[in-house]
Amino acid sequence: ATWGQTAPSPTQAAAPRVAIQLVDRIVAVVNREVVTQKEVDDRILRVLMEMRQRGTRALDQELLRQQVLERIIAEKVQLQFAQEIGLSVDDLQVDQTVARIAESNRLSLTEFRAALERDGLTFTKFREEMRQEIILQRLREREVVNRITVAESEVDNFLTDQIPPAGDVRAEFNVSHVLVRVPEQ
């Protein structure tokens, strides 16, 4: 051995190499937040589970991965925008939403919590997802409502077109606001 260098001891030379295991990796950066592979994989598992429950056939794995990643990125952008404009949801609103979901499934909150955990989702994670869903819904409503304008003349024209001839008094109008949610596919 050269002066200043030491030869490896017999125990060092015989020590097994430690395999490096990848825990997670960044797949996208959305402004100041990252999207991890685990986040994408978890969402894909949930989508596949929902598709099985609905009886929908699975998409091509790569197409599904791309759609899920795009959806996560879009949500992160919207959540960041909501935060910038000060849109938030307090714990009471989240608790009420979770209670309504449990009630609609005819479960007590304790039973609902147990069902979530059986499906592999912690209650804390579910609450946070509900908070984000509420924020996204309010953001979409706010952005849509601010862009829709219906002029009085449009209402008058519609009613003129819909009102039956003068002799027909059976016509009734039931005016309401209807929101129809459609899956992105």
MISEPA-222278 format. One record per residue: z negated, y negated, x of N, C-alpha, C in turn; residue in one letter; residue number from 0. Coordinates in pm, whole numbers, plus 50000, padded with zeros to 5 digits. Example, Ala and Ser with C-alpha at 12.3 -4.5 7.8 and 13.67 -1.06 7.14 Angstrom:
  n.c3  n.c2  n.c1 ca.c3 ca.c2 ca.c1  c.c3  c.c2  c.c1 resn resi
 49220 50569 51319 49220 50450 51230 49220 50330 51320    a    0
 49292 50225 51285 49286 50106 51367 49213 49997 51290    s    1
***
This chain:
  n.c3  n.c2  n.c1 ca.c3 ca.c2 ca.c1  c.c3  c.c2  c.c1 resn resi
 50000 50118 50084 50000 50000 50000 50000 49877 50088    a    0
 50063 49776 50042 50071 49650 50114 49942 49574 50090    t    1
 49908 49488 50191 49785 49412 50181 49791 49323 50057    w    2
 49684 49320 49975 49678 49238 49854 49721 49314 49731    g    3
 49787 49426 49749 49826 49505 49633 49742 49631 49632    q    4
 49707 49673 49516 49628 49795 49507 49711 49901 49437    t    5
 49695 50019 49483 49764 50131 49419 49692 50164 49290    a    6
 49764 50207 49186 49697 50242 49061 49602 50358 49084    p    7
 49488 50348 49020 49391 50457 49033 49445 50578 48957    s    8
 49396 50697 48987 49444 50816 48917 49424 50806 48766    p    9
 49317 50741 48722 49295 50730 48577 49394 50634 48514    t   10
 49432 50526 48585 49530 50432 48532 49667 50496 48525    q   11
 49701 50572 48628 49832 50634 48632 49847 50739 48523    a   12
 49736 50806 48488 49741 50911 48388 49716 50859 48247    a   13
 49682 50731 48233 49653 50675 48100 49778 50677 48015    a   14
 49767 50720 47891 49884 50725 47803 49927 50583 47766    p   15
 50055 50568 47746 50107 50438 47703 50073 50419 47556    r   16
 50032 50300 47523 49999 50268 47385 50126 50223 47315    v   17
 50157 50288 47206 50277 50252 47130 50251 50125 47052    a   18
 50343 50034 47058 50331 49909 46983 50384 49934 46843    i   19
 50303 49896 46745 50342 49918 46606 50365 49784 46539    q   20
 50482 49769 46479 50516 49646 46408 50436 49640 46278    l   21
 50357 49536 46261 50277 49521 46141 50354 49446 46034    v   22
 50420 49339 46072 50497 49259 45979 50590 49171 46061    d   23
 50687 49112 45994 50775 49020 46064 50822 48914 45967    r   24
 50864 48803 46021 50913 48691 45941 51060 48716 45912    i   25
 51098 48707 45784 51237 48727 45746 51304 48596 45704    v   26
 51224 48494 45672 51280 48364 45635 51173 48257 45651    a   27
 51217 48136 45675 51127 48021 45681 51175 47922 45576    v   28
 51082 47885 45486 51114 47792 45378 51033 47666 45401    v   29
 51099 47565 45456 51035 47441 45497 50917 47472 45588    n   30
 50795 47469 45539 50679 47492 45626 50610 47625 45598    r   31
 50671 47710 45518 50614 47842 45487 50707 47952 45532    e   32
 50646 48068 45561 50726 48182 45602 50730 48286 45491    v   33
 50835 48365 45491 50847 48480 45403 50843 48601 45495    v   34
 50748 48690 45469 50733 48807 45556 50802 48929 45495    t   35
 50829 49024 45582 50890 49149 45538 50801 49219 45436    q   36
 50670 49216 45458 50576 49279 45366 50583 49216 45228    k   37
 50594 49085 45224 50606 49013 45097 50731 49058 45022    e   38
 50841 49070 45092 50967 49115 45030 50953 49259 44984    v   39
 50899 49346 45070 50883 49487 45035 50792 49506 44914    d   40
 50681 49430 44909 50590 49440 44795 50660 49399 44666    d   41
 50739 49292 44672 50810 49245 44552 50914 49348 44510    r   42
 50983 49409 44605 51083 49511 44573 51016 49629 44502    i   43
 50900 49671 44551 50829 49782 44487 50794 49748 44342    l   44
 50749 49626 44319 50715 49585 44182 50838 49580 44094    r   45
 50949 49529 44147 51073 49522 44070 51120 49663 44035    v   46
 51115 49754 44132 51157 49892 44106 51068 49957 44001    l   47
 50937 49930 44007 50844 49986 43909 50877 49932 43768    m   48
 50903 49802 43759 50938 49743 43630 51070 49799 43578    e   49
 51165 49820 43666 51294 49875 43625 51278 50017 43572    m   50
 51192 50096 43637 51166 50232 43589 51101 50230 43453    r   51
 51004 50139 43433 50935 50130 43305 51031 50090 43194    q   52
 51128 50007 43224 51225 49963 43124 51341 50060 43108    r   53
 51351 50155 43200 51460 50249 43193 51591 50194 43248    g   54
 51582 50088 43328 51699 50027 43388 51733 50100 43517    t   55
 51862 50120 43539 51899 50190 43662 51886 50094 43781    r   56
 51849 50151 43894 51824 50073 44015 51954 50020 44073    a   57
 51945 49903 44133 52058 49841 44201 52072 49900 44341    l   58
 52183 49870 44404 52200 49904 44544 52083 49843 44623    d   59
 52025 49921 44713 51905 49879 44785 51924 49747 44859    q   60
 52038 49731 44926 52062 49609 45003 52082 49489 44910    e   61
 52151 49509 44798 52170 49403 44700 52036 49361 44640    l   62
 51953 49460 44608 51821 49431 44553 51737 49353 44654    l   63
 51739 49394 44779 51664 49325 44885 51709 49179 44896    r   64
 51840 49157 44891 51894 49022 44902 51852 48937 44782    q   65
 51861 48994 44662 51822 48919 44542 51674 48886 44542    q   66
 51592 48980 44584 51448 48956 44589 51416 48847 44690    v   67
 51478 48853 44807 51455 48750 44908 51498 48613 44857    l   68
 51613 48605 44793 51659 48478 44737 51563 48425 44632    e   69
 51510 48516 44549 51415 48475 44445 51286 48421 44507    r   70
 51236 48489 44609 51114 48443 44677 51136 48306 44739    i   71
 51250 48287 44804 51281 48158 44866 51287 48048 44759    i   72
 51355 48075 44649 51365 47976 44540 51227 47942 44485    a   73
 51142 48042 44468 51007 48017 44417 50928 47931 44515    e   74
 50938 47961 44643 50864 47883 44743 50910 47737 44744    k   75
 51040 47715 44733 51092 47579 44729 51037 47506 44607    v   76
 51040 47573 44492 50990 47511 44369 50840 47485 44377    q   77
 50764 47579 44431 50619 47560 44444 50587 47445 44539    l   78
 50664 47433 44647 50643 47322 44739 50674 47189 44671    q   79
 50781 47186 44592 50816 47064 44519 50706 47030 44418    f   80
 50656 47131 44348 50549 47109 44250 50426 47051 44320    a   81
 50396 47102 44437 50281 47051 44512 50304 46906 44553    q   82
 50424 46874 44595 50457 46737 44636 50443 46638 44522    e   83
 50475 46680 44400 50465 46587 44286 50329 46596 44217    i   84
 50239 46679 44272 50103 46685 44221 50084 46777 44101    g   85
 50174 46868 44079 50163 46962 43968 50072 47077 44009    l   86
 49966 47099 43933 49874 47209 43966 49818 47268 43837    s   87
 49751 47381 43853 49691 47451 43740 49547 47485 43779    v   88
 49453 47450 43692 49314 47477 43726 49275 47621 43690    d   89
 49159 47662 43739 49112 47800 43720 49095 47836 43572    d   90
 49051 47742 43490 49031 47769 43348 49163 47808 43281    l   91
 49270 47738 43313 49400 47769 43255 49448 47907 43299    q   92
 49424 47941 43426 49463 48072 43477 49381 48180 43406    v   93
 49249 48158 43392 49163 48255 43324 49207 48277 43180    d   94
 49244 48169 43110 49289 48182 42972 49419 48262 42964    q   95
 49509 48238 43058 49635 48312 43060 49612 48459 43086    t   96
 49527 48490 43182 49495 48630 43214 49430 48697 43094    v   97
 49339 48627 43027 49273 48683 42908 49374 48711 42797    a   98
 49471 48619 42778 49575 48641 42676 49662 48762 42710    r   99
 49693 48778 42838 49774 48893 42880 49698 49022 42855    i  100
 49571 49023 42890 49488 49142 42867 49481 49172 42717    a  101
 49460 49068 42638 49451 49084 42492 49582 49135 42433    e  102
 49694 49084 42483 49823 49128 42431 49851 49274 42465    s  103
 49786 49324 42569 49797 49466 42606 49685 49549 42542    n  104
 49609 49485 42453 49497 49550 42383 49397 49611 42481    r  105
 49364 49534 42584 49267 49577 42684 49160 49470 42701    l  106
 49040 49514 42733 48937 49418 42772 48972 49369 42912    s  107
 48908 49263 42955 48936 49210 43088 48903 49313 43196    l  108
 48796 49389 43176 48757 49493 43272 48860 49604 43276    t  109
 48908 49646 43159 49011 49751 43153 49142 49701 43215    e  110
 49174 49576 43189 49296 49518 43244 49289 49512 43396    f  111
 49174 49473 43446 49154 49468 43591 49172 49606 43653    r  112
 49115 49708 43589 49127 49846 43638 49273 49891 43634    a  113
 49346 49853 43528 49487 49891 43517 49570 49826 43627    a  114
 49539 49701 43659 49610 49633 43768 49589 49706 43900    l  115
 49464 49743 43925 49431 49808 44051 49494 49947 44059    e  116
 49507 50015 43943 49577 50144 43942 49723 50126 43979    r  117
 49779 50012 43940 49919 49983 43972 49935 49925 44112    d  118
 49824 49915 44187 49831 49869 44325 49827 49719 44343    g  119
 49779 49645 44243 49773 49500 44251 49630 49455 44234    l  120
 49577 49380 44328 49440 49333 44316 49434 49224 44209    t  121
 49317 49211 44149 49298 49110 44044 49317 48969 44101    f  122
 49269 48948 44222 49283 48817 44286 49430 48783 44307    t  123
 49506 48879 44354 49650 48859 44376 49721 48832 44242    k  124
 49683 48906 44137 49743 48886 44006 49713 48745 43954    f  125
 49589 48700 43970 49553 48565 43925 49635 48459 43998    r  126
 49653 48479 44129 49731 48382 44206 49877 48382 44162    e  127
 49931 48500 44132 50068 48508 44083 50080 48439 43947    e  128
 49979 48454 43862 49981 48387 43731 49975 48236 43750    m  129
 49894 48190 43844 49886 48047 43872 50025 47995 43913    r  130
 50090 48068 44002 50223 48027 44047 50324 48031 43933    q  131
 50317 48132 43849 50409 48142 43734 50391 48024 43639    e  132
 50266 47986 43614 50239 47873 43525 50294 47745 43585    i  133
 50272 47727 43715 50323 47607 43782 50475 47604 43775    i  134
 50539 47717 43803 50685 47722 43798 50738 47694 43658    l  135
 50670 47749 43558 50711 47726 43420 50699 47577 43384    q  136
 50587 47517 43421 50568 47374 43391 50669 47287 43465    r  137
 50699 47326 43589 50798 47250 43666 50935 47259 43600    l  138
 50973 47378 43558 51104 47395 43492 51109 47316 43362    r  139
 51001 47324 43283 50996 47250 43156 51008 47100 43182    e  140
 50935 47054 43282 50937 46911 43313 51076 46867 43357    r  141
 51139 46945 43442 51271 46907 43491 51377 46915 43381    e  142
 51365 47013 43293 51463 47027 43184 51442 46917 43080    v  143
 51317 46896 43040 51288 46797 42937 51331 46658 42983    v  144
 51314 46628 43111 51353 46496 43162 51504 46475 43164    n  145
 51581 46582 43158 51726 46570 43167 51797 46584 43032    r  146
 51725 46625 42930 51788 46645 42799 51771 46520 42715    i  147
 51883 46473 42664 51878 46361 42569 51968 46395 42452    t  148
 51916 46374 42335 51993 46397 42213 51996 46264 42138    v  149
 52114 46212 42122 52130 46083 42055 52115 46101 41904    a  150
 52071 45996 41836 52058 45998 41691 52192 46030 41626    e  151
 52300 45979 41685 52432 46004 41627 52466 46154 41634    s  152
 52421 46224 41739 52446 46368 41749 52371 46443 41639    e  153
 52247 46403 41612 52170 46465 41504 52236 46439 41371    v  154
 52278 46314 41349 52345 46279 41224 52474 46358 41206    d  155
 52553 46370 41311 52678 46447 41304 52650 46593 41272    n  156
 52551 46649 41335 52516 46790 41311 52475 46810 41165    f  157
 52386 46723 41117 52340 46736 40979 52454 46716 40880    l  158
 52544 46625 40908 52659 46602 40821 52745 46728 40814    t  159
 52765 46791 40928 52846 46914 40932 52776 47030 40862    d  160
 52643 47031 40861 52568 47144 40809 52528 47130 40662    q  161
 52528 47009 40610 52484 46988 40472 52593 47040 40378    i  162
 52554 47123 40281 52652 47180 40187 52702 47073 40090    p  163
 52805 47107 40015 52858 47012 39915 52747 46967 39819    p  164
 52770 46854 39754 52669 46789 39671 52608 46880 39564    a  165
 52680 46974 39508 52627 47058 39402 52537 47171 39449    g  166
 52535 47204 39575 52458 47317 39627 52323 47267 39678    d  167
 52217 47293 39602 52084 47245 39640 51998 47355 39703    v  168
 52056 47470 39730 51980 47580 39787 51960 47565 39939    r  169
 52025 47470 40001 52018 47457 40146 51878 47415 40190    a  170
 51830 47483 40291 51701 47449 40352 51719 47442 40502    e  171
 51640 47359 40564 51643 47350 40709 51504 47381 40762    f  172
 51499 47467 40858 51374 47499 40927 51396 47462 41073    n  173
 51344 47348 41111 51367 47297 41245 51251 47341 41334    v  174
 51286 47398 41448 51183 47439 41544 51240 47440 41684    s  175
 51152 47448 41778 51191 47458 41919 51185 47605 41957    h  176
 51295 47657 42007 51301 47799 42042 51334 47812 42190    v  177
 51253 47888 42263 51278 47916 42403 51312 48062 42417    l  178
 51428 48091 42468 51471 48229 42488 51479 48253 42637    v  179
 51395 48342 42688 51398 48374 42831 51495 48489 42853    r  180
 51582 48469 42950 51683 48568 42980 51667 48611 43125    v  181
 51673 48742 43151 51664 48786 43292 51776 48727 43373    p  182
 51751 48706 43502 51851 48642 43587 51978 48724 43601    e  183
 51970 48858 43589 52090 48939 43603 52178 48918 43483    q  184
***
